[in-house]
Amino acid sequence: MRKVFFLFFTLFSVSFTVYPQTDSAIGRFLSPPYMNGASVSICVKEAETGEIIYSYDAEREVVPASVMKIVTTSSAVEILGENFRFETAVMYDGNIENGVLNGNLYICGGGDPTTGSNDLGGDKKAVFKEWLSAIKQAGIKEINGDVIADESIFDTEGISMKWMREDLGSYYGQGCYGLNIFDNRYSLVLKTGQSGSKPEIIKTDPDMQEITFHNYLTTGKINGDSIYIVGFPYSNERYLYGVVPANKTGLRFEGDIPEPALFLSKYFTAILQKEQISVSGKPACYRMLLQEGKWNLQNRKLLTTTYSKPLKELIKITNRISSNLYADAFLKTIGLKYKTGEVISSFDRGVKMIQKHWKKKGIDVSSLWMYDGSGLAPTDRLTAKILCDILSYMKTESSYSTVFVESIPKAGIEGTVRNTLKGSRLQGVTRLKSGSMNRVRSYAGYITKDDKQYVAAVVVNNFSCQQSQIKQDIEQLLLALF
């Protein structure tokens, strides 16, 4: 009996020699009154061995917010490959005679979320110049037909059916379509007067003349703002709610473009006409023509194909700035590989492929509930354990290990975690993807200590304090555990 007790005492002592603050750290984390009723899922594993260093309710299903992008971006690079590029083709039907295209010009989307994106740097209008150059090289000086945006590669569900109303119409709740432009966003420019007055709408950038804004905003003596731009995809009605600072000129707020494919058709038609290439027809898109019973697939001829940057660069942007549009485009593109006769949405097809992929890799996906790729759906669920399982696989077994690990931003230095763990001993040696939404805060990624690499996930739901407080508490927890 003494030998058994001695052995138990020795093992107990060794575990606490490695992490002497573990129990007290988690106890402190859970002890504040604002954590009463909170759901917490924590997992820490050594990446190489898979040894669980610490686990607290690691298999509890919780709302992940944007750490869902860990699942989406890892799946994208695994399934599509690091060098995958989105394609957009410019085509025409009919014939070209004496500089006149007697037919329609088509912009055929491949789901590229980066067309005209502000998040890439460089000239965001360069792609339109490439299309224009190809049209001119073909000798087209006049189009006796329509400019048609073909976004049919995905279905017409631009947004997840599980998103909340307050997110619809917002800059971060923009839909994802077969054709996207300018991150599917516009800027709304306001001028405000004295406190209590209604702000004046100055303009939109780019020009969104088709949108009718119902302005229920008011001004107040505040430093920040609480503006909501609310509306549905394909609807040109937008409702403005909230309070904005008084006596300001040039206030800018972003909203979503209601129908990016149709907007792209109109936008590029204007470019053509500015370049003295007349267009006799009207801008149109697949959804609109299909609805009117006018969609007709004729023999098309290729003018040019343009390509996005490779996926290895796009997942880095996605995880650094937490782009919902990019993540949802990855999910829908993965779904194109789901080859069954099952009639389900583009979102659902992507989810099926992701679950199938990780199940093949030996990861239990029963706790993975995805309704989008971005994590914006409040019905999304996963566990800290599955996050760590995927992170471990990507570090130790994936052919794309380096590409994926380096896509996660360095805490205290870059991206959405540039102010997380800043100035601490974990700054620069920790890569974390963050997530937040109402009463949700989450982090998952890689931490290096003593030449060993660990995977870690902390997801907290239903706390009753400010986001800044729970962020600080999670930082202190990570510092204590490492």
C-alpha positions in Angstrom: 0.0 0.0 0.0 2.9 2.4 0.8 4.4 1.7 -2.6 1.1 2.5 -4.4 0.7 5.7 -2.4 4.4 6.7 -3.1 3.9 6.1 -6.8 0.7 8.1 -6.9 2.4 10.9 -4.9 5.4 10.9 -7.2 3.3 11.1 -10.4 1.1 13.8 -8.8 4.2 15.8 -7.9 5.7 15.5 -11.4 2.6 16.8 -13.0 2.6 19.8 -10.8 6.3 20.4 -11.3 5.5 20.9 -15.0 2.6 23.2 -14.5 2.3 24.2 -10.8 -0.2 26.9 -11.4 -2.7 24.9 -13.4 -5.5 24.3 -10.9 -5.2 27.6 -9.1 -5.1 29.4 -12.5 -8.3 27.8 -13.7 -9.9 28.3 -10.3 -9.2 32.0 -10.4 -10.5 32.1 -14.0 -13.8 30.6 -13.1 -14.3 32.3 -9.7 -15.6 35.8 -10.6 -19.3 36.3 -10.2 -19.6 37.2 -13.9 -18.6 33.6 -14.7 -21.6 32.1 -12.9 -23.6 30.3 -15.6 -20.8 30.6 -18.2 -19.9 27.7 -20.4 -16.1 27.1 -20.6 -14.2 24.7 -22.8 -10.4 24.5 -22.5 -7.9 22.2 -24.0 -4.1 22.3 -24.1 -2.0 19.6 -25.8 1.6 19.0 -26.7 1.5 19.2 -30.5 4.1 16.5 -31.3 2.9 13.8 -28.8 -0.7 14.7 -28.6 -0.4 14.5 -24.8 -3.2 16.4 -23.0 -1.5 18.9 -20.7 -4.7 20.4 -19.5 -8.3 19.9 -20.1 -11.4 21.6 -18.6 -14.7 20.5 -20.0 -12.9 20.1 -23.3 -15.7 18.2 -24.9 -18.4 20.7 -24.1 -20.0 22.1 -27.3 -19.8 25.9 -27.3 -20.3 28.8 -29.7 -16.9 29.4 -31.4 -17.4 32.8 -33.2 -14.5 33.4 -35.5 -12.3 30.6 -34.2 -14.5 28.5 -36.6 -12.1 29.9 -39.2 -9.5 27.5 -37.9 -11.7 24.7 -39.1 -12.5 26.4 -42.4 -9.0 27.5 -43.4 -7.3 24.3 -42.4 -10.0 22.3 -44.4 -9.6 24.6 -47.4 -5.8 24.2 -47.7 -6.1 20.4 -47.1 -8.9 19.9 -49.6 -8.2 22.5 -52.2 -4.4 22.7 -51.9 -2.1 25.6 -51.1 -1.8 26.7 -54.7 -5.5 26.7 -55.5 -6.6 29.9 -57.2 -10.1 31.2 -57.8 -10.9 31.8 -61.5 -13.1 34.4 -63.2 -13.7 34.1 -67.0 -14.8 36.8 -69.4 -16.7 35.3 -72.3 -19.1 36.2 -75.1 -21.7 34.5 -77.3 -22.7 35.5 -80.8 -20.0 36.8 -83.1 -17.7 39.7 -83.6 -18.0 41.6 -86.9 -16.3 44.9 -87.8 -15.7 45.7 -84.1 -19.3 44.9 -83.1 -20.1 42.1 -80.7 -23.5 40.8 -81.8 -24.2 39.0 -78.6 -23.7 39.2 -74.9 -20.6 39.7 -72.8 -20.4 37.4 -69.7 -18.5 37.7 -66.5 -18.4 34.1 -65.2 -17.7 33.8 -61.5 -15.7 31.1 -59.8 -16.6 32.3 -56.3 -13.5 34.6 -56.0 -14.0 36.7 -52.9 -11.0 38.9 -53.8 -12.3 40.8 -56.9 -11.5 44.4 -56.1 -10.8 43.5 -52.5 -9.4 46.2 -50.2 -7.7 43.5 -48.1 -5.1 42.6 -50.8 -3.2 45.8 -51.1 -2.2 47.2 -54.5 -4.6 48.4 -57.2 -8.0 47.0 -56.4 -9.2 47.9 -59.9 -6.4 46.0 -61.7 -8.7 43.1 -62.6 -11.1 45.3 -64.4 -8.3 46.7 -66.5 -7.3 43.1 -67.5 -10.9 42.4 -68.6 -11.0 45.6 -70.5 -7.7 44.9 -72.2 -8.8 41.5 -73.4 -12.0 43.0 -74.8 -10.0 45.6 -76.7 -7.6 43.0 -78.0 -10.5 41.0 -79.4 -11.4 44.1 -81.4 -14.6 44.8 -79.7 -15.7 48.5 -79.9 -19.4 48.0 -79.5 -21.6 45.5 -77.8 -25.0 44.8 -79.4 -26.3 42.9 -76.4 -26.1 42.8 -72.6 -23.3 42.6 -70.0 -24.3 39.6 -67.9 -22.8 38.5 -64.6 -22.9 34.7 -64.3 -22.8 33.9 -60.6 -24.4 30.5 -61.0 -21.4 28.5 -59.6 -23.1 28.8 -56.1 -26.7 28.8 -55.2 -28.5 32.1 -54.4 -28.2 31.7 -50.6 -25.7 34.4 -50.2 -26.0 34.3 -46.4 -26.4 31.5 -43.9 -30.0 31.0 -42.9 -28.8 30.9 -39.3 -27.4 34.4 -39.2 -29.1 37.0 -36.9 -31.1 39.9 -38.3 -28.8 42.5 -36.7 -25.9 41.1 -38.9 -27.8 41.3 -42.2 -26.8 44.4 -44.1 -23.7 45.0 -42.0 -20.1 45.3 -43.3 -19.2 42.0 -41.7 -22.4 40.2 -42.5 -22.1 40.6 -46.3 -23.2 37.6 -48.3 -20.9 35.4 -50.4 -21.8 34.7 -54.0 -20.5 33.3 -57.2 -19.3 36.8 -58.1 -18.1 39.2 -55.4 -16.8 42.8 -55.7 -15.1 45.3 -53.4 -15.5 42.8 -50.5 -19.3 43.2 -51.1 -19.2 46.5 -49.2 -19.9 50.1 -49.7 -19.3 53.1 -47.5 -22.1 55.3 -46.3 -21.0 58.9 -45.7 -22.8 61.0 -43.2 -22.8 64.6 -41.9 -24.2 65.2 -38.4 -25.5 68.4 -36.7 -26.4 69.2 -33.1 -27.2 66.5 -30.6 -30.7 65.1 -31.1 -30.9 65.9 -34.8 -31.1 63.4 -37.7 -27.8 62.9 -39.6 -27.7 63.7 -43.3 -26.7 61.1 -45.9 -24.1 62.7 -48.1 -23.2 59.8 -50.5 -22.3 56.2 -50.8 -18.9 55.0 -52.1 -19.1 53.3 -54.6 -22.3 54.9 -55.8 -25.3 52.8 -54.7 -28.2 54.8 -56.3 -30.5 51.8 -56.3 -30.5 51.6 -52.5 -33.3 53.4 -50.6 -32.1 54.3 -47.0 -34.7 54.6 -44.3 -32.9 56.9 -41.8 -33.8 56.4 -38.2 -30.5 57.5 -36.9 -30.0 60.3 -34.3 -27.0 62.2 -33.0 -25.7 62.4 -29.5 -22.9 63.7 -27.4 -20.9 60.4 -27.7 -17.4 59.5 -28.8 -18.2 56.2 -30.5 -21.3 55.0 -32.4 -23.9 52.3 -32.3 -25.1 52.3 -35.9 -26.9 49.3 -37.5 -27.4 49.1 -41.3 -30.1 46.4 -41.6 -31.4 44.7 -44.8 -31.7 41.5 -46.7 -29.8 40.2 -49.7 -31.3 41.2 -53.1 -33.4 43.9 -51.4 -32.6 47.6 -52.1 -34.2 48.7 -48.8 -31.8 49.5 -46.0 -32.7 50.7 -42.5 -30.4 52.8 -40.4 -30.7 52.6 -36.6 -28.5 53.9 -33.7 -26.7 56.9 -32.4 -23.8 58.7 -34.0 -21.5 61.6 -32.8 -22.8 65.1 -33.2 -21.3 67.8 -35.3 -19.2 65.6 -37.6 -18.5 65.7 -41.3 -17.5 62.8 -43.4 -18.4 60.0 -41.0 -18.1 56.7 -42.8 -19.9 53.4 -42.0 -19.9 50.3 -44.1 -22.7 48.1 -45.3 -23.2 45.2 -47.6 -23.9 45.4 -51.4 -27.3 43.8 -51.7 -26.6 41.9 -55.0 -22.9 41.9 -55.9 -23.3 40.1 -59.2 -25.8 42.7 -60.6 -23.7 45.5 -59.2 -20.6 44.2 -60.9 -22.5 44.0 -64.2 -23.5 47.6 -63.8 -20.1 48.7 -62.7 -18.3 47.1 -65.6 -20.8 48.4 -68.1 -20.0 51.9 -66.9 -16.3 51.2 -67.3 -16.9 50.0 -70.9 -18.9 53.1 -71.8 -16.3 55.3 -70.2 -13.8 53.6 -72.6 -16.0 54.5 -75.6 -17.3 50.9 -75.9 -21.0 51.3 -76.2 -23.4 48.7 -74.8 -27.0 48.5 -76.3 -28.4 46.2 -73.7 -28.9 46.4 -69.9 -26.7 45.0 -67.1 -28.1 41.7 -65.9 -27.2 38.6 -63.8 -27.9 34.9 -63.6 -30.4 35.2 -60.7 -32.4 37.9 -62.3 -32.6 36.3 -65.7 -33.4 32.9 -64.2 -36.2 34.4 -62.2 -37.6 36.1 -65.4 -37.3 32.8 -67.3 -34.7 34.4 -69.7 -31.6 32.4 -68.7 -30.2 30.8 -71.8 -26.9 28.9 -72.0 -25.5 29.5 -75.5 -22.1 28.6 -76.8 -19.6 30.9 -75.2 -16.2 31.8 -76.3 -13.4 32.8 -73.9 -11.8 36.2 -74.0 -9.7 35.9 -70.8 -9.4 34.2 -67.4 -8.1 36.0 -64.4 -6.9 34.4 -61.2 -6.9 35.2 -57.5 -3.7 35.0 -55.4 -3.0 31.4 -54.3 -4.9 30.0 -51.3 -1.8 30.0 -49.1 -1.9 33.8 -49.2 -5.6 34.0 -48.9 -5.9 31.9 -45.7 -3.2 34.1 -44.1 -5.3 37.2 -44.9 -8.4 35.4 -43.6 -7.0 34.5 -40.3 -5.2 37.7 -39.8 -8.1 40.1 -40.4 -10.9 37.5 -39.7 -12.6 37.9 -43.1 -16.1 36.4 -43.1 -16.4 36.8 -46.8 -13.2 34.9 -47.6 -14.0 32.1 -45.1 -17.5 31.6 -46.5 -16.1 31.5 -50.1 -13.7 28.8 -49.0 -16.5 26.7 -47.5 -18.7 27.0 -50.6 -15.8 26.2 -52.9 -15.0 23.1 -50.9 -18.7 22.2 -51.4 -18.2 22.0 -55.1 -16.4 18.7 -54.5 -19.5 17.2 -52.9 -20.6 15.0 -55.8 -24.0 13.6 -54.9 -27.5 14.1 -56.2 -28.5 15.5 -52.8 -30.2 18.9 -53.1 -28.7 21.0 -50.4 -27.3 24.6 -50.2 -23.7 25.6 -51.1 -23.0 26.1 -47.4 -24.3 22.6 -46.5 -22.3 21.0 -49.3 -19.1 22.5 -47.9 -19.9 21.4 -44.4 -20.5 17.8 -45.6 -17.1 17.8 -47.3 -15.3 19.2 -44.2 -16.9 16.6 -41.9 -16.0 13.8 -44.4 -12.4 15.0 -44.6 -11.7 15.2 -40.9 -13.5 11.9 -40.2 -11.1 10.3 -42.7 -8.2 11.8 -40.7 -9.4 10.0 -37.6 -10.9 13.1 -35.9 -14.3 12.8 -34.2 -16.6 15.3 -35.9 -19.7 14.6 -33.9 -19.3 17.8 -32.0 -18.7 19.9 -35.1 -21.8 21.8 -36.0 -21.2 24.2 -38.9 -23.7 26.5 -40.6 -21.2 28.8 -42.3 -17.4 29.0 -42.7 -17.0 32.3 -40.8 -18.4 31.5 -37.4 -21.1 34.3 -37.6 -24.0 31.9 -37.1 -24.9 31.7 -33.3 -26.0 28.1 -33.9 -22.4 27.0 -34.8 -20.9 24.7 -32.2 -17.7 22.9 -31.6 -15.4 21.9 -28.7 -11.9 22.9 -27.5 -10.9 19.3 -28.1 -11.7 19.3 -31.8 -10.0 22.6 -32.2 -6.8 21.1 -30.6 -7.2 17.9 -32.6 -7.2 19.8 -35.9 -4.5 22.2 -34.8 -2.3 19.2 -33.8 -2.9 17.4 -37.1 -2.1 20.5 -39.1 1.2 20.9 -37.2 2.4 17.3 -37.2 0.8 15.5 -40.1 -0.5 17.9 -42.8 1.5 18.4 -46.0 0.6 22.1 -45.6 1.9 22.4 -42.0 4.1 25.5 -42.5 1.6 27.3 -44.7 -1.2 26.8 -42.2 0.7 27.5 -39.0 2.1 30.7 -40.4 -1.4 31.8 -41.4 -2.3 32.2 -37.7 -1.3 35.7 -36.6 1.3 36.3 -33.9 -0.2 37.5 -30.6 0.8 41.0 -29.6 2.1 41.7 -33.1 -0.4 41.3 -35.9 -4.0 41.0 -37.0 -6.9 40.8 -34.7 -4.6 39.7 -31.8 -2.1 42.5 -32.2 -3.2 43.8 -28.7 -3.5 40.3 -27.1 -0.6 39.3 -24.8 1.2 42.4 -25.9 4.3 43.0 -23.9 4.1 39.7 -22.2 6.5 36.7 -22.4 4.1 35.0 -24.8 4.2 37.8 -27.3 5.7 36.6 -30.6 5.9 33.0 -29.5 2.2 32.5 -29.6 0.0 32.3 -32.7 -3.7 32.7 -32.0 -7.0 33.1 -33.9 -9.5 35.1 -31.9 -13.2 35.1 -32.0 -15.9 37.3 -30.4 -19.6 38.0 -30.6 -22.2 38.8 -28.0 -21.2 36.9 -24.8 -18.7 34.8 -26.7 -14.9 35.1 -26.5 -12.5 32.5 -28.0 -8.9 31.8 -28.8 -7.1 28.9 -30.5 -3.7 28.3 -31.9 -0.1 27.5 -31.1 2.2 28.4 -28.2 5.9 27.8 -28.0 7.6 27.2 -24.6 11.0 25.7 -23.8 11.5 24.5 -27.5 8.2 22.6 -27.4 5.1 23.6 -29.3 1.6 23.3 -27.8 -1.8 23.7 -29.2 -4.4 25.5 -27.1 -8.0 26.4 -27.3 -10.1 28.5 -24.8 -13.7 29.2 -25.6 -16.0 31.0 -23.2 -19.8 31.6 -23.6 -22.4 33.4 -21.5 -20.1 35.5 -19.3 -21.8 38.6 -17.9 -18.9 41.0 -18.0 -17.4 43.3 -20.7 -15.4 41.8 -23.6 -12.4 43.7 -22.4 -12.6 41.9 -19.0 -12.9 38.4 -20.3 -10.1 39.1 -22.8 -7.9 40.1 -19.9 -8.9 37.1 -17.9 -8.0 34.7 -20.8 -4.7 36.4 -21.2 -3.9 35.9 -17.5 -5.0 32.3 -17.8 -2.7 31.5 -20.7 0.2 33.3 -18.9 -0.4 31.1 -15.8 -0.6 27.9 -17.8 2.6 28.7 -19.7 
